[in-house]
């Protein structure tokens, strides 16, 4: 068996020689995990409130997930989508029950789900003979992925500029200006694509006023609504999907991250009306919806439906109250945003950098997004004791910030 490098400097040297330099990695090498904790190669323990950017929804080394994947791996991992297998339909049925959207397409990631949603939206109008309805309306601060199509619908200019020109026919509007929808959505618009909570853009929940304007614009024009629930969906906010908290009625929904609890799986959910416009051969994937990924999704959905959602309501409230207490005592925090176990702490850019670095030194993993926002995305299984531990570390770090 090949000896794996364990020393941080060895791992860094090998990566520097052989991997593409697209990540600014934190100089830690993790060796194992247990629940809400990660352990590095020196056996130092870290409380993980990043959870693989919201992916490790059941924490690390979840016994039920490990057992199910091991069992499935001894039976069958992949056959391709040329054939039936018993798990895709089962996962699709459960997602339909949660979302009210009866049809599903499985892929490998959230960005693929966004790509598929946009393709299916355009296909819908093409099938109806309205071939001029191709434009997509997206929100400022949006992040929908880094593949060419999803990047075209991601707002941050620094992500976009090196790869332009991107796909044409994308219009960005402010998520704080409901009136902008009236002028932006016309007879040439196929869909409006939104994140109910904008994650990478700084943990910004859409307002009820804006959501209401979206619903009215879609009703007025027939425009399809695509909800990107990749980060905020599947229970993270204490509800299955944050769209429902905003009284939105998506025609299509993009899922990823939490669904596989660490395994790569994404899904596109859609209404029967949209599904009826799709034909065999319109879309496809080699790996998407394989047996191993679907088995992981079944384990996650079991956990979510059997006490998981109720648990997040409790833990999310505890986290929100604890953060409010910190904000009341630390003026460096200028605002708090989010819902449930998806929280953003606004502060200055410098303070955010020091907070993330200081927390890591004390064994707490958090991350920074949109420059000035400290983001918390803990596992959905995090305990009250672990929440209190994280809040105590944050309190200490904030007390030690340079003035």
N, C-alpha and C positions, 0 to 999 in steps of 0.2 A: 504493500500500500504506500502511495506517495505521502511523504511527510509534509504536512501543511505548516506554513509559517505562522508563528504565534506572536513574535515580537513586533510591536508597532512599527519600529523603524524598518524591519524586514518587509512587512506588508506594504508600507509606503514606497519602498524602493522598487519592489516588483511592479506595483501599480504605475509608478512614474515611468517605468520602462515600457510597459505593455498595454496600458489602458488609455483610452481617449480622455483628455483633460477637460471634461465637461462638468465635473463636480468639485466643489470646494469642500472637501471632507473635514469633519472634526477628527482630530488625531486620537481616536479611540478604536480599538479592535474588540468587538463583542464576540464572546465565545458561546454563551448560552443565555437562556431566559427562563423565568419562572413567574407566571402571573403578570403582575404589573412591573416586574423588575427585570433589568438586564444586568449581566455580569461580564466584565471585560476579561481579557486573557490574564490579568493579574488578580482575578477574582474580586475586583472592586464592584460593589453593587450600586446600581442607579435606578431610581424610581422613574419610570418612563411615561411621561405625559406627552410624548410625540406619537407613540405606538405606530411607528413606521408610516408616519403621515396619515394616520387614521385607518391604517390597514389591519393592524393586529387588534381587531375588535374584541376578541376573546382573550386578550393578553398573550403571553408567550408560553410555549410548550403546554398548551391546553390539553389535558389528558384525553378528553373525548375526541378532540380533533386529531391528535396524534394516533389514537387507536383506530379511528375510522379511516384515516389515510393509509396507515400500515395495512389494514385489512384489505382496502380497495386495491392497493398496489400489488398485493399477492394474487388478485383475481384478474383485473383488467384496468389499464390506465387510459388507453386511447384506441379508438377504432376509426376515427374521422366521422364527418357528418354525411357520409354516404349511406350510413346504416342507422337504424333505431338503437337506442339503449334506454334502460329503464329510468334514468335519473333526470334527464333534461325536462321531460314532461312534468315530473314530480316537483322540481324546483320552480318551473314556470307556473304551475297551478298555485303554489304557495305564494309566489310573488303577485300573482293576479289577485289573490284573496286579500293581500295586504294593501295593494295599490288601487284596485278597481280597474286596472288596465289588463285585458284578458289575454293578450298575445305577447310573447317574449322572443327575443333573439339573443343568443349567448355569444360573447366575445371574450377577449382576454384582459381588457383594461378599461378604465374610464374614458380615456381619450378615444379608443376605438368605439365606445358606446356613443360618444358625441358625434363622431364621424358618421356612424350609422343612422343616428337620428336625423341628421341633416340630409343624408341621401334619401331616407324614406320620406321626409317631408317634401322634397322636390319630386320624388316619384309619385307621391299622392296627387300633386297638381298636374303632373304630366299625364297620369292615367285619366284624370278628369277632362283633359283637353285644354287646360289653362296653362300652356307651356311658358307663358311670360311670367308666371309667379315663381320666381327663383330667388328673390332677395331675402336675406336673413337679417333680422334686427336683433342686435346684441347690446348689452349694457356696458357702459364704462365701468372700470375696475374688474371686469370679467376675466376669469381664467378658465379655459375649457380644455387645455392640453397643448402639446408641443408638436404633434404631427401637422402636416401642412394645412389640412383643412381646419383642424381644431385651433391651430395657431392663428389662422385667419380670423377666428372669432374670439381671440384673446386680446385684451385691450392694451396691456402694458407695452408702450412703444419700444423699450429696450429689448423685449423678447422678439418683437416683430421686425425691427429695422434691418438686421443682417440678412433677412431672408426674403425681403420684398423684391418684386411685387408678389403679394399673396393672392388668394382667391378673390376675384371681384364679387361685387354684389353683397357686401356686408356693410351694414350701417350701425354705428354706435350711438347710443343716446344715454343721457344721464339717468341713473336710477333714482335720483332725487327730484325729478321733474316729471310728474305724471302727464302734464299737458303735452310733453314732447311726443308722446305716443300718437296723438291725433295726426300730427304732420308726418311722422315717420312710417306709420303703417298704412299702406295704400293697397291698391289692387294688384301690385306687382310683388307683394311680400308673401313668401311661402310660409315663414314661421318666425316667431320671436323666441329666442333662446335665453333662458335666465337661470341663474343660481338663486334659489330661495334665500340662502345665506351665502354671500360671496366670501369664499374661504381665503384663497391666496391673495385676494384684493384687500384683505384686512379685517375679515370676520364682520361683514356688514349684512345684517338681516334686511331684506326688503321691507318697506313699510306697508301697512295694510292699505293705505291710500294708493300707493303705486300698484300693488297687486290688484286692487279693485279696478284701476285704470287699464291694466293688462287684460283683465277679464272682459271689460266693456269693449276694448279695441278688438279683441278676438271675436267677440259676439257680433260686433258691427261689420266686420270685414271677412269673417270666416277664416282668418289667419290661424294656423296651427300654433299651439303652445308646446314648447319643449322645455321640460324642467331638468336641469342638471343637478341631480341629487347625489352626485358621486361622493361628496364630502359630508354634506349635511343630512343625508338620508339614512335609511335603515336603522332607525332608533337612536341615533346620536343625540337628538334634541329632546328625547322623551316621547316623541311620536314617530310612527313608522316613516313618514315623509313630511318634511317641513312645509311642502306645498299645501297640505291640508290645513295647517295653522293659518295660512294666508287665504284660505277659501279659494285656492286656485284649482283649475280642472285641466291638468295637462293632457294633451293628446299623445305625447311621447315623453318618455322619461329615461335618462341615462343613469346607470348605476355602476359602481365599481367598489374600490377600496374595501369597505367592511364586509362585503358579501362573501368573500372567500376566507376571511379571518386569517389572511396571510398567503393563501394560494391565489395565483393570478386568475381572476374571473371578473368579467363585466357583463352587463345585461342592458338590453334596450327593451323597454316595455311600451306598448302602444295600444290604442283603441282598436276595436274591431273595424271601424271605418277606415282607419289608416292601413291596417293589415290587409284589408280587402283590395287595396290598390297595388299590393306587392305581388310579383310573379316569381316563380322559380328561376334562379340564376341572377336575380337582381342584386344579391349580396351573398357573401359567404366567408368562411374562415376555416383554416385547417385545424387549429388547436381549440377553438372556442367551444365551450360547453363539453369538454372531455369528461370522462367519468371521474377522474381524480378531483377536478375543479368542482364538479357538481356535488360530489360527496362532501367536500368542504362547505359548500353553500348550504347543504342540508343540515350539517352540524350547527352552522351559524344560525340558521332560521329556527332550529329547535331551541337554541339558547334564547333567541330573541322572543319567541312566542311563549316560552315557558318561564316567565318571570323576568326576562331581560328588559323589556320595555318598562315594566313597573319599577325595576331596580334603577334604571337610568333617571326616571322621574325623581326618585329620592336622592340619588347621588348628584344629579345635576343641580337640584335645589341646594344641596349642601355646598357644592362648589361655588355656585352663584352667590350665596350668602357670605361665604368665606372671602371671596374676592371683593365683595362690596365692603366688608370690614377692612380689608387691606386698603382699598381706595379711600375710605374715610380717614385713615391714619397716615397715608403716604401721599402727599400732594403731587409727587412725580407722576402718579397715575392720573391722566386727564379724562379718561372715559373707559367704560367697560362695555363690551358688546358680545352678543352671542346668545345661545340657548342651550340648556342642558350641559352636555359634555363637549361642547364646541364653544370655546371662549376666547376672546381677544382682549388684551390689556393695552390700551393706548398710552404711549409716553413718548418722550423725545427719542430720536434715533440713537443718540449716545447712551441714554439710559437703558434703552431696549437691548443694545449690544452688551452692556455691562450686566444686565439682569440675566440674560441667557448664559453668559460666560460664568458669572458668579454662581448661578444655580448648578451648572455642570460641575464646578469645583466642589460643591457640597452634595453631589450625588443626585441631582434632579435634572432630568432632561426635558427641556422645553425648546421652542424654536421661535424665530423671528420671521414675520412675513410683512410685506408692504413697508419695509423699512422701520416703521415706528410701532409695530404691533407685536407684542409677545403673545404667541398662540398656544393654547392648551387643547390637545386632542387625546385625552387619556383612553385606555381601553374601556369598553363599555362595562367591564366586569370589575372596575376599580372599587375598592372597599372604602368605607367611611374613614377607617384608620389611615389608609393611604392618602386620601384626600387631605386629611388633617396634617399629615406629614408634609405633603407638598406645600400646603399653605404656610406652615411654620418655616420651611426653608425659604419660601418666597419672602416672608416677612423679614427674616434675617438678612437676606440679600438686599432687599430694599433699604433696610436700615444702614447697610454698609456702602450704599452707592456714593460715589464721590460727588461732592457738592460744587 
